[in-house]
Amino acid sequence: MNTKRYLSIGGTLFILFLLQEIFELRWVALEELQETQSYRRWSGLGLFLIIAFQWTLSLIRVVPSWQTLSITFKSIHNWLGAFTPLLFYVHSMHLGFAYLFVLSLTFFGNFILGMFNLDVLKSRSQVLFQGWMILHVACSFFITFLTVYHIWIVFYYE
């Protein structure tokens, strides 16, 4: 896996998202589409499925008979993670308010954490690895929890 490639793609997409947020640059057609209930739900489902799929790497690592797939899924996990700023943008151009703002910050914070994994840092430190992994997984749990909460709110207040 070419680490520099997914890092540069992910970094570029993240910077572009930040620039459009800071300077309020909007793609009007997409923004109008994002205002429709149907689009928000379908794009949200897509984003949720991506978040759920990212958990497959953990599943593969804990099931002994699937561990041979770990390297392949780690590559898929990293590449898919690199494109999450774009996937987030397709769902919403805004960071949101209240719990959605917290969800967005945690989402992008975990994205940055994922981009600077131990392959990028070139570290073999077990302490750094364990600390990084605990933080990355904890953020992922929090994101998943807030995403499920967000879905519940969306459908409860229909």
HELIX and SHEET records of a PDB file:
HELIX    1   1 THR A    3  ILE A   22  1                                  20    
HELIX    2   2 VAL A   28  GLN A   34  1                                   7    
HELIX    3   3 GLN A   37  GLN A   54  1                                  18    
HELIX    4   4 THR A   56  VAL A   62  1                                   7    
HELIX    5   5 PRO A   64  LEU A   69  5                                   6    
HELIX    6   6 SER A   70  ALA A   82  1                                  13    
HELIX    7   7 THR A   84  HIS A   91  1                                   8    
HELIX    8   8 TYR A   99  MET A  115  1                                  17    
HELIX    9   9 LEU A  118  LEU A  121  1                                   4    
HELIX   10  10 GLN A  126  TYR A  156  1                                  31    
END                                                                             
